[in-house]
Amino acid sequence: GCSKDFCKKTKWFLPSMRDLITLYNAKSYVNASLSLTASSGAKTLTESYYWSSTEYYNGYAWYLWMGDGYRYNGTKFSNAYVRPVLAF
C-alpha cells in the first residue's frame, strides 16, 4: 500500500500488519537507531496507532497499537499514524 506515483519513484512503502508486528517486536532497537538520526527529522515509534497496508474488508484496514502490539481494524477514515518503511 503506497501512493502509486510515490512508490514508482522510491522504495518506500506502507508496511503490512506482519511488518508492523516485526517493528513492534524490535521497537527498542528501532527507536535507538531512530534516535541517532533525530537531526534528520526521524521520529521514534510512540505508543500510538499505526496503519498497516493489510485490508480487513472493503473500506477497512488493520492497525496496530505500538504500546502493547494489539491489533485492531477500522475504517480507513480513522485517525492513526503511518510509518513508511524502506525496502532494501
ZAKOL-26480 format. One record per residue (C-alpha): y, z, x; residue in three letters; residue number from 0. Coordinates in Angstrom, 2 decimals, always signed. Each point is the difference from the previous one (the first is absolute). Example, Ala and Ser with C-alpha at 12.3 -4.5 7.8 and 13.67 -1.06 7.14 Angstrom:
% ZAKOL-26480
NODE; c2; c3; c1; code; pos
NODE; -4.50; +7.80; +12.30; ALA; 0;
NODE; +3.44; -0.66; +1.37; SER; 1;
% end
This chain:
% ZAKOL-26480
NODE; c2; c3; c1; code; pos
NODE; +0.00; +0.00; +0.00; GLY; 0;
NODE; +3.18; -1.23; +1.65; CYS; 1;
NODE; +2.96; -2.14; -0.88; SER; 2;
NODE; -1.24; -3.55; +0.42; LYS; 3;
NODE; +2.99; -1.16; +2.05; ASP; 4;
NODE; +0.10; +3.11; +2.17; PHE; 5;
NODE; -3.72; +0.03; +0.77; CYS; 6;
NODE; -0.01; -3.66; +0.95; LYS; 7;
NODE; +2.39; +0.83; +2.83; LYS; 8;
NODE; -1.39; +3.35; +1.17; THR; 9;
NODE; -3.22; +1.97; +0.25; LYS; 10;
NODE; +1.28; +2.91; -2.11; TRP; 11;
NODE; -1.81; +0.83; -3.24; PHE; 12;
NODE; -0.26; +2.65; -2.71; LEU; 13;
NODE; -3.13; +2.01; +0.79; PRO; 14;
NODE; -2.99; +0.24; -2.32; SER; 15;
NODE; -1.09; +3.39; -1.34; MET; 16;
NODE; -2.66; +0.11; +2.71; ARG; 17;
NODE; +2.72; -0.60; +2.64; ASP; 18;
NODE; +2.16; +2.77; -1.48; LEU; 19;
NODE; -2.91; +2.44; +0.12; ILE; 20;
NODE; -0.45; -0.88; +3.67; THR; 21;
NODE; +3.72; +0.69; +0.57; LEU; 22;
NODE; -0.29; +3.30; -1.86; TYR; 23;
NODE; -3.01; +1.07; +2.09; ASN; 24;
NODE; +1.92; -0.80; +3.20; ALA; 25;
NODE; +3.38; +1.23; -1.31; LYS; 26;
NODE; +0.64; +2.49; +2.81; SER; 27;
NODE; -0.61; -2.69; +2.64; TYR; 28;
NODE; +1.98; -2.62; -1.91; VAL; 29;
NODE; +2.96; +2.36; -0.46; ASN; 30;
NODE; -0.07; +1.00; +3.68; ALA; 31;
NODE; +0.19; -3.67; +0.97; SER; 32;
NODE; +2.71; -0.77; -2.55; LEU; 33;
NODE; +2.04; +2.97; +1.22; SER; 34;
NODE; +0.07; -1.56; +3.47; LEU; 35;
NODE; +1.63; -3.11; -1.45; THR; 36;
NODE; +2.45; +1.78; -2.32; ALA; 37;
NODE; +2.96; -1.64; +1.76; SER; 38;
NODE; -1.23; -3.35; -1.33; SER; 39;
NODE; +0.26; +1.29; -3.57; GLY; 40;
NODE; -3.72; +0.69; -0.46; ALA; 41;
NODE; -0.65; +2.74; -2.56; LYS; 42;
NODE; -2.96; +2.36; -0.01; THR; 43;
NODE; -2.42; +0.23; -2.93; LEU; 44;
NODE; +1.30; +2.63; -2.41; THR; 45;
NODE; -1.67; +1.88; -2.84; GLU; 46;
NODE; +0.78; -2.72; -2.50; SER; 47;
NODE; -1.70; -2.71; -2.03; TYR; 48;
NODE; -0.73; -3.29; +1.82; TYR; 49;
NODE; -0.96; -3.25; -1.69; TRP; 50;
NODE; -3.08; -1.93; +0.99; SER; 51;
NODE; -0.66; -3.70; -0.55; SER; 52;
NODE; -3.16; +0.91; -1.94; THR; 53;
NODE; +0.34; -0.84; -3.67; GLU; 54;
NODE; -1.47; +2.31; -2.61; TYR; 55;
NODE; +0.57; -2.23; -3.02; TYR; 56;
NODE; +2.47; -2.68; -1.03; ASN; 57;
NODE; +3.44; +1.52; +0.64; GLY; 58;
NODE; -1.50; +3.10; +1.67; TYR; 59;
NODE; -0.76; +0.87; +3.61; ALA; 60;
NODE; -1.35; +2.90; +2.03; TRP; 61;
NODE; +2.23; +2.33; +1.99; TYR; 62;
NODE; -0.68; +2.99; +2.22; LEU; 63;
NODE; +1.68; +3.41; +0.36; TRP; 64;
NODE; +0.41; +0.55; +3.77; MET; 65;
NODE; +0.03; +3.76; -0.51; GLY; 66;
NODE; -3.70; +0.32; -0.81; ASP; 67;
NODE; -1.40; -3.55; -0.06; GLY; 68;
NODE; -0.52; -0.01; -3.77; TYR; 69;
NODE; -0.06; -3.44; -1.63; ARG; 70;
NODE; +1.77; -0.97; -3.21; TYR; 71;
NODE; +0.57; -3.16; -1.96; ASN; 72;
NODE; +3.14; -0.92; -1.84; GLY; 73;
NODE; +2.11; -2.84; -1.27; THR; 74;
NODE; +1.64; -2.14; +2.61; LYS; 75;
NODE; +3.33; +1.27; -1.34; PHE; 76;
NODE; -0.72; +3.56; +1.19; SER; 77;
NODE; +1.98; +1.38; +2.94; ASN; 78;
NODE; -1.79; +0.33; +3.34; ALA; 79;
NODE; +0.60; -0.82; +3.64; TYR; 80;
NODE; -1.41; -3.04; +1.74; VAL; 81;
NODE; -1.28; +0.16; +3.57; ARG; 82;
NODE; -0.45; -3.51; +1.37; PRO; 83;
NODE; -2.50; -0.22; +2.83; VAL; 84;
NODE; -0.28; -2.56; +2.76; LEU; 85;
NODE; -3.16; -2.02; +0.48; ALA; 86;
NODE; -1.18; -0.13; +3.59; PHE; 87;
% end
